Amino acid sequence: MKKQIIFTCIALLLIGHLAHAQGTFTLQSTNTGGQATNIHVFDGFGCKGKNESPQLSWKNAPAGTQSFAITMYDPDAPTGSGWWHWVVFDLPANTHTLPANAGNPALKLAPDGSIQSSTDFGKTGYGGPCPPKGHGVHQYIITVYALKTKKLGLDKKASPAMVGYYLNANLLQKASLVMYYQR
C-alpha cells in the first residue's frame, strides 16, 4: 500500500511537471544546437563564414501577445557593453517561425512589416559570431520576446539600446537559446 501511494505521488508530480513544461514559452532551432557553425559565422573582420541567421521557431506564447521581436547578443564581447548581432521586431503575432537566413533583409524572408534594425556591425540584419582570435568561448544569446503591442514605433535606424528599452517596456515573456563560438 505504501509503495502504491509513493508511486501515485511520483506519477502525479511527473504529470504536473510535464503539463507545466508543455505550456512554457519556448524557442528552438533546427539548424543550431549550442555550437555556432560556419553557416552562422560572420563573413568579415577576419572571419570567413556564410553569415546566415539560424532557423528559429517558438511556441506557447503568452495570452495577449500582439507581436514578437528577436535579438542575438554576445555578452562576452570585449567592448564593455557586449555586442548586438541581430535585432528584428514588429513580427506579427501569428508568426511562430523564421526560416534560416531570414536575417538577410535583401532576401525578404522575414514577415512583411517586420523591421531589422541597426546592429553593432553598423548595419541592419544579422551579423554572425566573430569573436577576437584567442579570446575564448563567446555566448550568443538568441531571444524571442512576446510583446503586448503590435508595433514598437521604431524604424531600422533605431539603436539596439533603444530597441531594448522598448522591448522591456512592452514585454510579456521571453525565451532564449544559446549558441557558443570561439576562434
N, CA and C atoms as a LAMMPS dump frame, in Angstrom:
ITEM: TIMESTEP
0
ITEM: NUMBER OF ATOMS
549
ITEM: BOX BOUNDS ff ff ff
-5.0000000000000000e+02 5.0000000000000000e+02
-5.0000000000000000e+02 5.0000000000000000e+02
-5.0000000000000000e+02 5.0000000000000000e+02
ITEM: ATOMS id mol type element x y z
1 1 1 N 0.824 -1.188 0
2 1 2 C 0 0 0
3 1 3 C 0.872 1.258 0
4 2 1 N 1.945 1.247 0.834
5 2 2 C 2.833 2.389 0.925
6 2 3 C 3.522 2.634 -0.418
7 3 1 N 3.953 1.565 -1.095
8 3 2 C 4.587 1.682 -2.403
9 3 3 C 3.616 2.265 -3.42
10 4 1 N 2.382 1.881 -3.358
11 4 2 C 1.363 2.366 -4.286
12 4 3 C 1.134 3.874 -4.086
13 5 1 N 1.122 4.332 -2.852
14 5 2 C 0.938 5.758 -2.566
15 5 3 C 2.143 6.549 -3.079
16 6 1 N 3.34 6.031 -2.837
17 6 2 C 4.547 6.708 -3.313
18 6 3 C 4.539 6.77 -4.834
19 7 1 N 4.221 5.654 -5.492
20 7 2 C 4.164 5.612 -6.949
21 7 3 C 3.133 6.615 -7.476
22 8 1 N 1.971 6.686 -6.852
23 8 2 C 0.918 7.608 -7.269
24 8 3 C 1.389 9.055 -7.119
25 9 1 N 2.063 9.377 -6.019
26 9 2 C 2.577 10.725 -5.801
27 9 3 C 3.608 11.097 -6.858
28 10 1 N 4.521 10.193 -7.153
29 10 2 C 5.539 10.443 -8.181
30 10 3 C 4.881 10.638 -9.541
31 11 1 N 3.918 9.803 -9.869
32 11 2 C 3.216 9.927 -11.148
33 11 3 C 2.509 11.274 -11.257
34 12 1 N 1.862 11.703 -10.205
35 12 2 C 1.167 12.994 -10.224
36 12 3 C 2.152 14.155 -10.371
37 13 1 N 3.285 14.073 -9.707
38 13 2 C 4.298 15.114 -9.843
39 13 3 C 4.836 15.178 -11.27
40 14 1 N 5.108 14.025 -11.864
41 14 2 C 5.597 13.989 -13.241
42 14 3 C 4.564 14.529 -14.215
43 15 1 N 3.327 14.157 -14.055
44 15 2 C 2.262 14.647 -14.931
45 15 3 C 2.129 16.155 -14.793
46 16 1 N 2.182 16.647 -13.57
47 16 2 C 2.107 18.092 -13.336
48 16 3 C 3.268 18.835 -13.959
49 17 1 N 4.474 18.271 -13.822
50 17 2 C 5.669 18.886 -14.399
51 17 3 C 5.572 18.901 -15.926
52 18 1 N 5.181 17.797 -16.524
53 18 2 C 5.058 17.728 -17.976
54 18 3 C 3.99 18.673 -18.491
55 19 1 N 2.885 18.769 -17.811
56 19 2 C 1.814 19.674 -18.225
57 19 3 C 2.295 21.122 -18.161
58 20 1 N 3.04 21.45 -17.11
59 20 2 C 3.57 22.805 -16.983
60 20 3 C 4.602 23.068 -18.083
61 21 1 N 5.505 22.136 -18.326
62 21 2 C 6.553 22.315 -19.332
63 21 3 C 5.965 22.455 -20.727
64 22 1 N 4.869 21.771 -21.024
65 22 2 C 4.255 21.864 -22.343
66 22 3 C 3.699 23.253 -22.603
67 23 1 N 3.387 24.005 -21.567
68 23 2 C 2.849 25.338 -21.721
69 23 3 C 3.896 26.433 -21.622
70 24 1 N 5.161 26.083 -21.549
71 24 2 C 6.232 27.051 -21.391
72 24 3 C 6.576 27.703 -22.728
73 25 1 N 6.701 29.009 -22.722
74 25 2 C 7.143 29.745 -23.902
75 25 3 C 8.553 29.276 -24.231
76 26 1 N 8.744 28.739 -25.424
77 26 2 C 9.976 28.046 -25.777
78 26 3 C 10.489 28.477 -27.139
79 27 1 N 11.794 28.671 -27.248
80 27 2 C 12.471 28.98 -28.51
81 27 3 C 13.358 27.802 -28.875
82 28 1 N 13.325 27.416 -30.144
83 28 2 C 14.19 26.325 -30.607
84 28 3 C 14.648 26.584 -32.032
85 29 1 N 15.604 25.783 -32.481
86 29 2 C 16.156 25.911 -33.825
87 29 3 C 16.447 24.531 -34.391
88 30 1 N 16.225 24.393 -35.685
89 30 2 C 16.537 23.12 -36.34
90 30 3 C 17.95 23.094 -36.911
91 31 1 N 18.61 24.258 -36.989
92 31 2 C 19.943 24.232 -37.59
93 31 3 C 21.04 24.829 -36.708
94 32 1 N 20.748 24.962 -35.435
95 32 2 C 21.816 25.261 -34.485
96 32 3 C 21.488 24.533 -33.197
97 33 1 N 22.485 24.02 -32.58
98 33 2 C 22.234 23.255 -31.374
99 33 3 C 23.219 23.558 -30.28
100 34 1 N 23.595 24.733 -30.073
101 34 2 C 24.517 25.013 -28.987
102 34 3 C 25.877 25.45 -29.476
103 35 1 N 26.274 25.021 -30.645
104 35 2 C 27.539 25.458 -31.233
105 35 3 C 27.232 26.139 -32.561
106 36 1 N 27.709 27.369 -32.705
107 36 2 C 27.579 28.036 -33.999
108 36 3 C 28.452 27.29 -34.996
109 37 1 N 27.988 27.187 -36.205
110 37 2 C 28.758 26.541 -37.258
111 37 3 C 29.175 27.591 -38.284
112 38 1 N 29.948 27.181 -39.26
113 38 2 C 30.397 28.085 -40.316
114 38 3 C 29.205 28.73 -41.038
115 39 1 N 28.065 28.076 -41.022
116 39 2 C 26.858 28.646 -41.638
117 39 3 C 26.486 29.954 -40.939
118 40 1 N 26.619 30.012 -39.626
119 40 2 C 26.187 31.163 -38.838
120 40 3 C 27.26 32.237 -38.687
121 41 1 N 28.526 31.879 -38.859
122 41 2 C 29.654 32.771 -38.59
123 41 3 C 29.686 33.93 -39.587
124 42 1 N 30.057 35.104 -39.07
125 42 2 C 30.174 36.328 -39.864
126 42 3 C 31.183 36.156 -40.988
127 43 1 N 31.007 36.923 -42.061
128 43 2 C 31.963 36.953 -43.164
129 43 3 C 32.594 38.343 -43.184
130 44 1 N 33.698 38.485 -42.486
131 44 2 C 34.386 39.768 -42.365
132 44 3 C 35.148 39.807 -41.06
133 45 1 N 35.89 40.875 -40.803
134 45 2 C 36.681 41.027 -39.588
135 45 3 C 37.615 39.834 -39.368
136 46 1 N 38.047 39.188 -40.431
137 46 2 C 38.919 38.022 -40.309
138 46 3 C 38.181 36.698 -40.215
139 47 1 N 36.855 36.73 -40.149
140 47 2 C 36.046 35.508 -40.138
141 47 3 C 35.574 35.211 -41.555
142 48 1 N 35.417 33.936 -41.866
143 48 2 C 35.017 33.541 -43.215
144 48 3 C 33.846 32.56 -43.162
145 49 1 N 32.715 33.025 -42.638
146 49 2 C 31.53 32.187 -42.573
147 49 3 C 30.522 32.571 -43.628
148 50 1 N 29.377 31.897 -43.61
149 50 2 C 28.297 32.186 -44.559
150 50 3 C 27.371 33.292 -44.054
151 51 1 N 27.482 33.645 -42.768
152 51 2 C 26.702 34.731 -42.166
153 51 3 C 25.193 34.56 -42.371
154 52 1 N 24.69 33.362 -42.12
155 52 2 C 23.254 33.096 -42.234
156 52 3 C 22.651 32.965 -40.84
157 53 1 N 21.578 33.698 -40.601
158 53 2 C 20.889 33.593 -39.315
159 53 3 C 20.287 32.204 -39.168
160 54 1 N 20.206 31.707 -37.936
161 54 2 C 19.637 30.369 -37.735
162 54 3 C 18.13 30.343 -37.959
163 55 1 N 17.64 29.172 -38.296
164 55 2 C 16.196 28.939 -38.328
165 55 3 C 15.73 28.993 -36.888
166 56 1 N 14.6 29.634 -36.659
167 56 2 C 14.056 29.738 -35.306
168 56 3 C 12.567 29.432 -35.321
169 57 1 N 12.095 28.807 -34.254
170 57 2 C 10.654 28.62 -34.069
171 57 3 C 10.362 28.706 -32.584
172 58 1 N 9.144 29.149 -32.267
173 58 2 C 8.749 29.291 -30.871
174 58 3 C 7.31 28.873 -30.709
175 59 1 N 6.984 28.495 -29.469
176 59 2 C 5.627 28.024 -29.193
177 59 3 C 5.214 28.454 -27.788
178 60 1 N 3.919 28.364 -27.55
179 60 2 C 3.321 28.664 -26.244
180 60 3 C 3.528 30.114 -25.816
181 61 1 N 3.325 31.03 -26.758
182 61 2 C 3.399 32.453 -26.4
183 61 3 C 2.291 32.765 -25.405
184 62 1 N 2.535 33.714 -24.517
185 62 2 C 1.525 34.044 -23.51
186 62 3 C 0.29 34.714 -24.122
187 63 1 N -0.813 34.575 -23.43
188 63 2 C -2.048 35.24 -23.851
189 63 3 C -1.792 36.743 -23.915
190 64 1 N -2.377 37.383 -24.905
191 64 2 C -2.231 38.824 -25.055
192 64 3 C -1.064 39.235 -25.932
193 65 1 N -0.31 38.265 -26.463
194 65 2 C 0.819 38.602 -27.337
195 65 3 C 0.293 39.255 -28.61
196 66 1 N 0.826 40.436 -28.923
197 66 2 C 0.418 41.154 -30.127
198 66 3 C 1.528 41.219 -31.176
199 67 1 N 2.766 40.948 -30.769
200 67 2 C 3.871 40.886 -31.72
201 67 3 C 5.059 40.213 -31.042
202 68 1 N 6.079 39.947 -31.851
203 68 2 C 7.306 39.336 -31.356
204 68 3 C 8.506 40.156 -31.819
205 69 1 N 9.613 39.964 -31.141
206 69 2 C 10.901 40.523 -31.545
207 69 3 C 11.956 39.465 -31.269
208 70 1 N 13.072 39.564 -31.975
209 70 2 C 14.184 38.636 -31.781
210 70 3 C 15.472 39.436 -31.708
211 71 1 N 16.334 39.047 -30.781
212 71 2 C 17.665 39.636 -30.707
213 71 3 C 18.701 38.53 -30.587
214 72 1 N 19.92 38.857 -31.002
215 72 2 C 21.064 37.992 -30.739
216 72 3 C 22.163 38.88 -30.172
217 73 1 N 22.643 38.494 -28.993
218 73 2 C 23.564 39.322 -28.222
219 73 3 C 24.736 38.5 -27.7
220 74 1 N 25.933 39.087 -27.769
221 74 2 C 27.148 38.464 -27.225
222 74 3 C 27.604 39.264 -26.008
223 75 1 N 27.338 38.757 -24.792
224 75 2 C 27.761 39.485 -23.592
225 75 3 C 29.271 39.398 -23.34
226 76 1 N 29.964 38.518 -24.07
227 76 2 C 31.391 38.294 -23.853
228 76 3 C 32.287 39.166 -24.731
229 77 1 N 31.698 39.951 -25.627
230 77 2 C 32.498 40.811 -26.499
231 77 3 C 33.298 41.801 -25.659
232 78 1 N 34.546 42.047 -26.033
233 78 2 C 35.406 42.916 -25.229
234 78 3 C 35.163 44.403 -25.499
235 79 1 N 33.922 44.826 -25.292
236 79 2 C 33.552 46.214 -25.573
237 79 3 C 33.151 46.975 -24.321
238 80 1 N 32.883 46.269 -23.25
239 80 2 C 32.344 46.893 -22.054
240 80 3 C 30.825 46.909 -22.049
241 81 1 N 30.227 46.657 -23.22
242 81 2 C 28.763 46.66 -23.308
243 81 3 C 28.226 45.503 -24.145
244 82 1 N 29.054 44.51 -24.449
245 82 2 C 28.602 43.388 -25.268
246 82 3 C 28.515 43.784 -26.734
247 83 1 N 27.867 42.925 -27.522
248 83 2 C 27.759 43.164 -28.972
249 83 3 C 26.414 42.645 -29.455
250 84 1 N 25.646 43.522 -30.094
251 84 2 C 24.34 43.151 -30.665
252 84 3 C 24.536 42.684 -32.098
253 85 1 N 24.199 41.421 -32.352
254 85 2 C 24.383 40.798 -33.657
255 85 3 C 23.135 40.817 -34.529
256 86 1 N 21.965 40.923 -33.908
257 86 2 C 20.732 40.874 -34.693
258 86 3 C 19.608 41.463 -33.865
259 87 1 N 18.826 42.33 -34.485
260 87 2 C 17.677 42.94 -33.835
261 87 3 C 16.554 43.01 -34.867
262 88 1 N 15.49 42.259 -34.629
263 88 2 C 14.329 42.286 -35.527
264 88 3 C 13.075 42.387 -34.664
265 89 1 N 12.149 43.273 -35.043
266 89 2 C 10.951 43.494 -34.241
267 89 3 C 9.752 43.756 -35.144
268 90 1 N 8.608 43.941 -34.52
269 90 2 C 7.319 44.098 -35.214
270 90 3 C 6.966 42.851 -36.028
271 91 1 N 7.378 41.681 -35.517
272 91 2 C 6.947 40.418 -36.13
273 91 3 C 5.495 40.185 -35.718
274 92 1 N 4.593 39.951 -36.668
275 92 2 C 3.176 39.77 -36.332
276 92 3 C 2.945 38.629 -35.338
277 93 1 N 1.872 38.74 -34.587
278 93 2 C 1.547 37.756 -33.542
279 93 3 C 1.319 36.36 -34.098
280 94 1 N 0.967 36.246 -35.377
281 94 2 C 0.752 34.916 -35.954
282 94 3 C 2.047 34.301 -36.495
283 95 1 N 3.166 34.946 -36.271
284 95 2 C 4.476 34.42 -36.674
285 95 3 C 4.99 33.504 -35.565
286 96 1 N 5.405 32.315 -35.934
287 96 2 C 5.95 31.378 -34.948
288 96 3 C 7.234 30.714 -35.432
289 97 1 N 7.723 31.192 -36.579
290 97 2 C 8.961 30.641 -37.109
291 97 3 C 9.609 31.643 -38.053
292 98 1 N 10.925 31.602 -38.113
293 98 2 C 11.686 32.329 -39.118
294 98 3 C 12.581 31.314 -39.811
295 99 1 N 12.615 31.329 -41.139
296 99 2 C 13.488 30.381 -41.828
297 99 3 C 14.955 30.775 -41.68
298 100 1 N 15.837 29.84 -41.94
299 100 2 C 17.263 30.14 -41.957
300 100 3 C 17.511 31.284 -42.933
301 101 1 N 18.416 32.164 -42.58
302 101 2 C 18.835 33.309 -43.377
303 101 3 C 17.778 34.412 -43.477
304 102 1 N 16.767 34.38 -42.604
305 102 2 C 15.776 35.467 -42.57
306 102 3 C 16.425 36.771 -42.122
307 103 1 N 17.61 36.693 -41.538
308 103 2 C 18.33 37.88 -41.102
309 103 3 C 18.985 38.655 -42.229
310 104 1 N 18.849 38.186 -43.453
311 104 2 C 19.339 38.913 -44.615
312 104 3 C 18.164 39.696 -45.19
313 105 1 N 18.074 41.008 -44.905
314 105 2 C 16.91 41.787 -45.357
315 105 3 C 16.677 41.749 -46.866
316 106 1 N 17.735 41.602 -47.645
317 106 2 C 17.598 41.592 -49.103
318 106 3 C 16.787 40.394 -49.605
319 107 1 N 16.796 39.305 -48.832
320 107 2 C 16.067 38.101 -49.256
321 107 3 C 14.572 38.168 -48.942
322 108 1 N 14.179 39.086 -48.067
323 108 2 C 12.767 39.281 -47.696
324 108 3 C 12.111 38 -47.176
325 109 1 N 12.845 37.262 -46.323
326 109 2 C 12.315 36.039 -45.727
327 109 3 C 11.578 36.296 -44.42
328 110 1 N 11.826 37.443 -43.816
329 110 2 C 11.11 37.821 -42.59
330 110 3 C 9.717 38.319 -42.994
331 111 1 N 8.737 38.216 -42.107
332 111 2 C 7.366 38.625 -42.44
333 111 3 C 7.265 40.098 -42.855
334 112 1 N 6.347 40.376 -43.758
335 112 2 C 6.072 41.758 -44.163
336 112 3 C 5.77 42.6 -42.934
337 113 1 N 6.306 43.788 -42.901
338 113 2 C 6.063 44.701 -41.797
339 113 3 C 7.062 44.588 -40.669
340 114 1 N 7.837 43.497 -40.637
341 114 2 C 8.851 43.377 -39.586
342 114 3 C 10.024 44.283 -39.932
343 115 1 N 10.753 44.68 -38.908
344 115 2 C 11.865 45.612 -39.088
345 115 3 C 13.135 45 -38.518
346 116 1 N 14.187 44.981 -39.342
347 116 2 C 15.508 44.575 -38.887
348 116 3 C 16.307 45.854 -38.718
349 117 1 N 16.629 46.158 -37.475
350 117 2 C 17.273 47.444 -37.215
351 117 3 C 18.785 47.292 -37.088
352 118 1 N 19.404 48.401 -36.83
353 118 2 C 20.85 48.508 -36.746
354 118 3 C 21.431 47.566 -35.692
355 119 1 N 22.611 47.046 -35.981
356 119 2 C 23.348 46.192 -35.042
357 119 3 C 24.673 46.883 -34.721
358 120 1 N 25.487 46.249 -33.909
359 120 2 C 26.792 46.818 -33.608
360 120 3 C 27.771 46.687 -34.765
361 121 1 N 27.38 46.01 -35.831
362 121 2 C 28.18 45.995 -37.054
363 121 3 C 27.954 47.277 -37.855
364 122 1 N 26.959 48.088 -37.441
365 122 2 C 26.676 49.339 -38.13
366 122 3 C 25.761 49.193 -39.322
367 123 1 N 25.068 48.066 -39.398
368 123 2 C 24.126 47.85 -40.495
369 123 3 C 22.934 47.065 -39.977
370 124 1 N 21.912 46.953 -40.8
371 124 2 C 20.721 46.202 -40.42
372 124 3 C 20.889 44.733 -40.77
373 125 1 N 20.092 43.897 -40.157
374 125 2 C 20.127 42.467 -40.434
375 125 3 C 21.09 41.732 -39.531
376 126 1 N 21.198 40.452 -39.792
377 126 2 C 22.009 39.534 -38.992
378 126 3 C 23.493 39.699 -39.281
379 127 1 N 24.296 39.692 -38.231
380 127 2 C 25.744 39.619 -38.325
381 127 3 C 26.196 38.508 -37.393
382 128 1 N 26.781 37.469 -37.928
383 128 2 C 27.098 36.273 -37.151
384 128 3 C 28.268 36.41 -36.2
385 129 1 N 28.532 35.348 -35.441
386 129 2 C 29.648 35.325 -34.497
387 129 3 C 30.988 35.578 -35.184
388 130 1 N 31.826 36.351 -34.524
389 130 2 C 33.196 36.595 -34.984
390 130 3 C 33.994 37.179 -33.826
391 131 1 N 34.196 36.391 -32.778
392 131 2 C 34.943 36.927 -31.631
393 131 3 C 36.419 37.105 -31.985
394 132 1 N 37.125 37.939 -31.22
395 132 2 C 38.561 38.086 -31.465
396 132 3 C 39.272 36.745 -31.317
397 133 1 N 40.275 36.522 -32.166
398 133 2 C 41.075 35.295 -32.08
399 133 3 C 41.701 35.176 -30.705
400 134 1 N 41.595 33.983 -30.122
401 134 2 C 42.214 33.706 -28.842
402 134 3 C 41.481 34.297 -27.642
403 135 1 N 40.31 34.855 -27.845
404 135 2 C 39.566 35.485 -26.744
405 135 3 C 38.728 34.485 -25.96
406 136 1 N 38.713 33.251 -26.401
407 136 2 C 37.95 32.223 -25.694
408 136 3 C 36.55 32.067 -26.258
409 137 1 N 35.787 31.253 -25.565
410 137 2 C 34.423 30.935 -25.994
411 137 3 C 33.497 32.123 -25.701
412 138 1 N 32.714 32.482 -26.689
413 138 2 C 31.705 33.53 -26.525
414 138 3 C 30.32 32.909 -26.577
415 139 1 N 29.386 33.497 -25.818
416 139 2 C 27.978 33.085 -25.832
417 139 3 C 27.226 33.988 -26.801
418 140 1 N 26.329 33.419 -27.548
419 140 2 C 25.455 34.18 -28.433
420 140 3 C 24.031 33.855 -28.001
421 141 1 N 23.426 34.807 -27.309
422 141 2 C 22.108 34.589 -26.72
423 141 3 C 21.053 35.07 -27.705
424 142 1 N 20.273 34.131 -28.204
425 142 2 C 19.183 34.444 -29.129
426 142 3 C 17.9 34.427 -28.306
427 143 1 N 17.172 35.531 -28.352
428 143 2 C 15.979 35.681 -27.523
429 143 3 C 14.788 36.087 -28.376
430 144 1 N 13.658 35.442 -28.13
431 144 2 C 12.383 35.875 -28.719
432 144 3 C 11.587 36.526 -27.599
433 145 1 N 11.008 37.676 -27.906
434 145 2 C 10.228 38.458 -26.947
435 145 3 C 8.769 38.432 -27.38
436 146 1 N 7.87 38.069 -26.486
437 146 2 C 6.43 38.186 -26.709
438 146 3 C 6.024 39.554 -26.156
439 147 1 N 5.412 40.376 -27.012
440 147 2 C 5.149 41.766 -26.655
441 147 3 C 3.664 42.082 -26.612
442 148 1 N 3.321 43.073 -25.798
443 148 2 C 1.926 43.473 -25.625
444 148 3 C 1.516 44.597 -26.568
445 149 1 N 2.314 44.884 -27.567
446 149 2 C 1.998 45.908 -28.56
447 149 3 C 2.263 45.356 -29.955
448 150 1 N 1.499 45.821 -30.944
449 150 2 C 1.691 45.351 -32.321
450 150 3 C 2.939 45.943 -32.953
451 151 1 N 3.222 47.192 -32.627
452 151 2 C 4.365 47.902 -33.211
453 151 3 C 5.129 48.625 -32.109
454 152 1 N 6.455 48.653 -32.236
455 152 2 C 7.268 49.383 -31.269
456 152 3 C 7.317 50.878 -31.584
457 153 1 N 7.008 51.251 -32.818
458 153 2 C 7.074 52.659 -33.194
459 153 3 C 8.48 53.12 -33.504
460 154 1 N 9.364 52.188 -33.841
461 154 2 C 10.753 52.487 -34.186
462 154 3 C 11.004 52.104 -35.638
463 155 1 N 12.119 52.567 -36.182
464 155 2 C 12.465 52.199 -37.555
465 155 3 C 13.808 51.48 -37.593
466 156 1 N 14.286 51.187 -38.798
467 156 2 C 15.509 50.395 -38.94
468 156 3 C 16.765 51.137 -38.49
469 157 1 N 16.668 52.434 -38.224
470 157 2 C 17.812 53.198 -37.734
471 157 3 C 17.926 53.163 -36.209
472 158 1 N 16.95 52.571 -35.544
473 158 2 C 16.962 52.511 -34.079
474 158 3 C 18.162 51.706 -33.588
475 159 1 N 18.817 52.221 -32.567
476 159 2 C 19.965 51.521 -31.987
477 159 3 C 19.478 50.309 -31.194
478 160 1 N 20.336 49.31 -31.01
479 160 2 C 19.948 48.166 -30.185
480 160 3 C 19.525 48.576 -28.774
481 161 1 N 20.174 49.579 -28.196
482 161 2 C 19.81 50.028 -26.848
483 161 3 C 18.4 50.608 -26.829
484 162 1 N 18.042 51.386 -27.849
485 162 2 C 16.701 51.957 -27.918
486 162 3 C 15.663 50.85 -28.11
487 163 1 N 15.94 49.91 -28.998
488 163 2 C 15.017 48.784 -29.201
489 163 3 C 14.874 48.01 -27.898
490 164 1 N 15.98 47.751 -27.21
491 164 2 C 15.933 47.032 -25.941
492 164 3 C 15.057 47.736 -24.915
493 165 1 N 15.134 49.043 -24.864
494 165 2 C 14.302 49.813 -23.942
495 165 3 C 12.814 49.578 -24.252
496 166 1 N 12.448 49.655 -25.517
497 166 2 C 11.054 49.442 -25.92
498 166 3 C 10.619 47.988 -25.719
499 167 1 N 11.527 47.053 -25.956
500 167 2 C 11.192 45.645 -25.731
501 167 3 C 10.851 45.41 -24.267
502 168 1 N 11.685 45.905 -23.388
503 168 2 C 11.445 45.7 -21.957
504 168 3 C 10.201 46.424 -21.467
505 169 1 N 9.873 47.556 -22.066
506 169 2 C 8.675 48.301 -21.679
507 169 3 C 7.392 47.602 -22.119
508 170 1 N 7.493 46.713 -23.122
509 170 2 C 6.313 46.048 -23.678
510 170 3 C 6.347 44.533 -23.519
511 171 1 N 7.226 44.032 -22.681
512 171 2 C 7.463 42.597 -22.542
513 171 3 C 6.359 41.87 -21.778
514 172 1 N 5.902 40.755 -22.364
515 172 2 C 5.039 39.817 -21.643
516 172 3 C 5.892 38.658 -21.127
517 173 1 N 6.649 38.034 -22.04
518 173 2 C 7.574 36.953 -21.684
519 173 3 C 8.662 36.885 -22.736
520 174 1 N 9.743 36.203 -22.386
521 174 2 C 10.795 35.954 -23.358
522 174 3 C 11.343 34.546 -23.175
523 175 1 N 11.92 34.041 -24.255
524 175 2 C 12.535 32.712 -24.25
525 175 3 C 13.847 32.821 -25.02
526 176 1 N 14.855 32.085 -24.569
527 176 2 C 16.18 32.195 -25.196
528 176 3 C 16.789 30.825 -25.456
529 177 1 N 17.734 30.83 -26.371
530 177 2 C 18.636 29.699 -26.554
531 177 3 C 20.025 30.301 -26.746
532 178 1 N 21.038 29.504 -26.476
533 178 2 C 22.407 29.997 -26.53
534 178 3 C 23.212 29.11 -27.458
535 179 1 N 23.997 29.757 -28.325
536 179 2 C 25 29.016 -29.072
537 179 3 C 26.353 29.615 -28.726
538 180 1 N 27.393 28.814 -28.87
539 180 2 C 28.731 29.21 -28.474
540 180 3 C 29.651 29.161 -29.691
541 181 1 N 30.686 30.007 -29.638
542 181 2 C 31.672 30.006 -30.73
543 181 3 C 32.978 30.618 -30.222
544 182 1 N 34.068 30.104 -30.714
545 182 2 C 35.393 30.695 -30.463
546 182 3 C 36.257 30.498 -31.686
547 183 1 N 37.295 31.3 -31.776
548 183 2 C 38.279 31.113 -32.859
549 183 3 C 39.669 31.431 -32.357
